[in-house]
Amino acid sequence: MILEASKIKKFFGTLEVLKGVDFQVEKGEVVAVVGPSGAGKSTLLQILGTLLTPDGGSLLVDGTDVSGLSGKQLSAFRNSSIGFVFQAHHLLPEFSALENVMIPALIGGKGASAAREDARALLEKVGLGARESHKPSQLSGGEQQRVAIARALVNSPSIVLADEPTGNLDSATKEDIHRLFFSLRDQLDQTIVIITHDAGLAALCDRTCTLRDGQFV
């Protein structure tokens, strides 16, 4: 089991957003989490990604109990073991596509030459080998999201967490990104959890879990 969340609770003030959520993901699975706005999907994803601390429950990522990690240890673990893809690409505008993909590898201590080689290979996998020198402003929205996906994968994470990854894209580009996720799963045996409102994307996933009022139903 790559991810095991048990009885996860989260409060914002007196509002209980997550009410004892249990969630497990096996290696190589692509799992969709769906549900209405305000159900707690993005809060859950941030907790699974160790960006937010739960108020109750436990979380194991690839066998590591993340609650036992210090701040610096947690940052290092997150960088090496969890990849993130958000609706907004969060690419650094002053850097090329290649440099954007390299950044997590460099932060993780990989040498520049090895980081460049890994980033270049991933840009080829996502179909952007010929665009590696382009800055984000020179790329389409779909191309920027492909760069963000390559960046999420550069450290060979245990799991990739995607929050509405095609929410800002036109329908044709969405289909391309959908296919890309499953191609990467097949090529890299990657585990992916996707928060989505897109019924078409959810239907492609191995499992769909519906979150409503802070609990899976």
N, C-alpha and C positions, 0 to 999 in steps of 0.2 A: 504494500500500500504506500503510495507516494504522499498522500495527504490524509490526515485523520483529525477532524475537528469534532470535539465532543462537548455538548451542552454549552455552546457559545452564547454568552449573554452580553448585551451592550446597552447602556443607558446614555441618553443625552438629557441631562437634568433629571426630571422625574419620568421622562418618556422612555419606555423600554422598547428599543428598536429591534433587538434580536432576543428571542425568548427561549433560549436553550436549544440552539440549532446543532444538529448532528449532520456531518457531511464527510464522506470518504471518496477518494479518487484513486483508482488503480493506475499503474504505469501504462502509458500508451493510450489512455482513454481521452476522448474529447467530450467534455460534459458542458451542456448549456444550463445556465441558471436564468430562469425567466420569472416574470411576475409584474404586477402593476407598479407604477412609480410610487415611491415611499414605502415599499415592502421591506427594504433593508438590504437589497442586493449589493449596492456599491459599498455599504458599510461592511457587509460580510466579506467582500473581495479584499477590502483594505485590511481586515483582520487576518484573512488567509495569507495575505502578502506581507504581514508583519509591519504594516504601515500604521496600524491602529491597534491599541492594546484592548483586549476584551475585558469586561468587568466580571466575567465568570467563565468557567470551562477550560478546556485544554486544547492545544494545537501541536501536532507533530507533522513536520515536513521532512519527508525522506528519512524518517526515524529520529529526527532531532526534535527534542522538546524545546521550542523556541522561548518558552517562559524562563528558562534557566540561563539565557544568554544576556550578557551585559550590553549596554548601548553600542559600544564599538564592535563587539562580537556579532551582535544582531545585524549591524550595517554590513559587515563583511559577509555574513551568511546570506543575507538578502541579495547582495550583489552577485554572489556565486551560484545560488541555488534557485532563485526566483526571477523569472523574466516578466516584464510588464508591457502590455500594449493598451494604450488608452484611446478614447475617442479623439482627443486632441493629440497630435503626434509628439509634441514636446521635443522636437528636434532643435538643436542649437543652431541658430541662423547663420552664424559666422563660420561654421565648419561645413566641410563637404559631406556627402553621403557616407563615404568611406570613413572619414574621421568620426562622424556621429556613431557609427557602428562600433568603432574601435574603443570608444571611451570607457564602457564598462570593463572591458578586458584590461585596459591600462590601469583603471582604478583597482582592479583585482591583482595587480602586480605582474601581469604578463608583459614581456618585453615588446617594444614597438614593432619589431620585425614580425614576431609571431602574431601579435594582435592584428597587424595589417593583413597578414596572410589569411587568418581566420575570417576577418571582416570581408575581405575580397571574395572568399569562397561562398560566404552567406549571401552577399549581394548577387552573385551568380545564381544561387539557388532561388532567390526571389525575383529573378529576371531583370536585375538592374546592373549587371556587370559593366555595361557601356555607359552608365550614368554615375559612376562612383565619384567623379570629380565635381559633380554638380552640387551646388548649395540648395537647401530646402526651397528657397524662393524660385529656383529654376526647375522645380519638380511639380508634377500634378499632385492633387490630394491623394490619389491612389498610390502614386510612387512614393510619396512621403510616408504613407502607412506601411509600405513594403520595407522602407528603410527602418522604420520603428520596429517592425517584426524581426528583421535581421539583427537589430541592436538587442532585442529581447533574448535572442538565441546565442549571442556571441560567446557567452560563458558556459554554454551547454547546461542550462539550468535543469533542475529536477522537474520543474513545472513552470508553465507560462500561464499567467492570469491576464485575461483580456476583458476590458470594460467597454462595451458598446464599440467594438473595433471598426465597425462599418457604418456607424451612426451618421457620419458627415459625408458619406459618399453616394454618388449616383448609382442607379440600380445595376448598370453594366459593370461598374468598378467593384461594387459589392460582391457580385458573383465571382469576379476574379480573386478577390481577397478570401472569399469563402473557400474556393478551390485550393488556394495557396495554403491555408491552415491544414487542410487534410493531406495535401501533398507533403508538407513538412512533417506531419505526424508519421506518414508512411516511410519517408526517407530517414528520419532521425529518431523514430520511436519516441516522439515528444508527447508529453502529457499536457493537456490544455483545458483550462476552465474558462468559459466565455459567458459573461453577463450580456444578455441581448434582449431587445424587443423585437428582433427580426425573426418572424416565424419560419422563414425559409432556412435561415442559418441554424436555428434550433432543431429543425427537422432533420438536418444532415448529421447532427451529433449522435454519439453512441447512446447517450442518455440525456433526458431533459428533466430538471428538478425545478419545481414551481415554489417560489417563496411568496407567502402572503401573510401580511400582518406579523412579520418577524418570525415566522415558522415555515418549514417545508410542509406542503400539503400533498 
